Amino acid sequence: MGIVLRWNTLAVAVLVGIAIVTAVWWAGPGMLGTAAAAQGTVAQATVTKGAECSEPNAQETVEITVGGQTRAGVLDACGHDQNDRVDVTVPASVGDGDIEVHLADVVTGHDDLRRPIGLALLALSCLSGGTYAFLVHRGPRQAEAAKVA
């Protein structure tokens, strides 16, 4: 009966580990890394109003030439002076009004390899936790020499 209880304990730990890995996998790419970088074209923009980096959620105003038209845009950056030229990523579909742009040289997504590695490490940690729980529940083993004597 004692060995069945121990294996039941290990089975519960394994099932919890599988449930955790499945939940993280099902949550999508946002759990272990951000989604892929936004699609768009790189264009050169001129900063019309800079923002101090001490401000929370600093945004700068820029002018961008898109399709032969000069458009206003909002850049999620700080520390640029007026009339500085920066490369920005313009979204593929731009509507009316200000365009929300990002610096072109900033990586906004993660490498595709990070998610499977993260899931593998999470599964390994679940396995390690289950093994540790089994060993703690089992208790210390007695030395063979003590049994013989």
Helices and strands as residue ranges (DSSP letters): H 2-27, H 29-32, E 40-49, E 60-66, E 69-75, E 85-91, E 99-103, H 114-138, H 144-148
